[in-house]
Amino acid sequence: MTEDNVKGMTVPQNSGERRMEEWKSPDITELIKALVTFQGGLASVGKGKTNPFFGSSYADINDILIAIRPELMKSGLAITQGNRYCTDSNGFYVTTMLVHSSGQWLKSEVRMPIGGKKDSQAVGSSITYGRRYGLSAILGISVEADDDGNKAIKQ
């Protein structure tokens, strides 16, 4: 397999996978200070929804966004998220970017498989899961007693 460099990313040829070479700006000092302030001001995110299949409660994307937005603003931080589809892996990739008012940034990407009937609802569900997990991971936030994995394994 050969590789091409495209705008700071190494893109393997003959593969739908992209390896992100740049996951952060060259300097993240101000962003890290702001992230420390953000994390210090945010309590855990409450679970406002119930999963009808497993009977577990969870924080949906709106619960998380409502909880984090005020603290992000106070800290000079913002989140942006996007997605792409990979035909080789049959998965959607959700990219989460944390940006600071200084211009510094961090980026993370998670692959979310598509389950179910592989229709638009399955795609939307996969993207939403990826957005929730991406937000929680890049911000280092916790959701009250996270039991998503444990409940799913027991079923």
C-alpha positions in Angstrom: 0.0 0.0 0.0 1.3 3.4 -0.9 0.4 6.7 0.8 -0.3 10.3 -0.4 0.0 13.4 1.8 -3.0 15.6 1.6 -3.2 18.8 3.7 -1.4 17.3 6.7 -3.0 13.9 6.6 -1.5 10.7 5.4 -4.1 9.0 3.2 -3.4 5.3 2.4 -4.2 4.5 -1.2 -6.6 1.6 -1.9 -8.2 2.0 1.4 -11.2 4.0 2.7 -9.4 4.6 6.0 -7.7 7.9 6.7 -5.0 8.2 9.3 -5.1 11.6 11.0 -1.6 12.8 11.4 -2.6 16.2 12.8 -4.8 15.7 15.8 -3.9 19.0 17.5 -2.6 22.5 16.7 1.2 22.9 17.2 0.7 24.7 20.5 -2.2 23.8 22.8 -1.1 25.6 26.0 -4.1 28.0 26.1 -6.5 25.3 25.1 -5.4 23.1 28.0 -5.7 25.9 30.5 -9.3 26.5 29.2 -10.1 22.8 29.3 -8.9 22.7 33.0 -11.3 25.6 33.7 -14.1 23.9 31.8 -13.7 20.6 33.6 -13.5 22.3 37.0 -16.8 24.1 36.3 -18.8 21.2 35.0 -20.6 18.6 37.2 -21.4 15.2 35.7 -24.1 15.2 33.1 -27.5 13.8 34.2 -29.2 11.0 32.4 -32.5 12.3 31.1 -33.6 9.4 28.7 -34.4 5.7 29.1 -33.4 3.1 26.5 -36.5 1.0 25.8 -34.6 -2.1 24.7 -32.3 -2.4 27.8 -34.2 -0.4 30.4 -31.1 1.7 31.1 -31.0 5.4 31.5 -28.6 7.6 29.4 -27.8 11.2 28.6 -28.7 11.9 25.0 -26.8 14.4 22.8 -29.1 17.2 23.8 -28.6 16.5 27.5 -24.8 16.7 27.0 -25.0 19.9 24.8 -27.2 21.7 27.3 -24.9 20.8 30.1 -21.6 21.8 28.4 -22.5 24.9 26.3 -22.5 27.4 29.2 -19.1 26.1 30.5 -17.6 26.0 27.1 -18.5 29.6 26.5 -17.1 30.7 29.9 -13.8 29.0 29.0 -13.5 30.3 25.5 -14.1 26.8 24.0 -16.3 25.6 21.3 -17.1 22.2 19.7 -17.6 21.3 16.1 -18.5 17.9 14.8 -18.7 16.4 11.3 -19.0 13.0 9.7 -17.9 11.0 6.7 -18.8 7.6 5.3 -16.3 5.0 4.4 -17.3 2.4 1.8 -14.5 0.0 2.7 -15.4 -0.3 6.3 -19.1 0.4 5.9 -18.9 2.8 8.8 -19.5 6.4 9.6 -16.7 8.4 11.1 -17.6 11.2 13.5 -15.0 13.8 13.9 -15.1 16.0 17.0 -13.0 19.2 17.1 -12.4 21.2 20.3 -11.4 24.8 19.5 -10.2 27.6 21.7 -10.6 31.3 21.1 -6.8 31.5 20.7 -7.2 29.4 17.5 -5.7 26.3 19.2 -7.5 23.0 18.7 -7.7 19.2 19.3 -9.4 16.7 17.0 -10.6 13.2 17.5 -12.3 10.7 15.2 -14.4 7.6 16.1 -15.7 4.9 13.7 -19.3 4.0 14.2 -20.6 0.9 12.5 -24.1 0.9 11.0 -26.4 -1.7 12.4 -30.0 -2.6 11.9 -31.6 -2.2 8.5 -28.8 0.1 7.3 -31.4 2.8 6.5 -31.3 6.5 7.3 -32.5 5.9 10.8 -29.6 3.4 11.5 -27.2 5.9 10.0 -28.6 8.8 12.1 -28.4 6.6 15.3 -24.8 5.7 14.5 -23.8 9.3 14.0 -25.6 10.4 17.2 -23.8 7.7 19.3 -20.5 8.8 17.7 -21.3 12.5 18.6 -22.1 11.6 22.2 -19.0 9.5 22.7 -16.8 12.0 20.9 -18.0 14.9 23.0 -17.5 12.9 26.3 -14.1 11.7 25.3 -12.5 15.0 24.0 -13.9 17.0 26.9 -13.2 14.4 29.6 -16.8 14.6 30.9 -18.6 12.0 32.8 -22.2 10.9 32.6 -23.8 9.7 35.9 -23.0 6.0 36.5 -22.3 5.1 32.8 -23.8 1.6 32.4 -24.4 1.5 28.6 -21.8 -1.2 28.0 -22.7 -3.3 31.0 -26.5 -3.4 30.2 -25.8 -4.2 26.5 -23.5 -7.1 27.4 -26.0 -8.6 29.9 -28.8 -8.7 27.3 
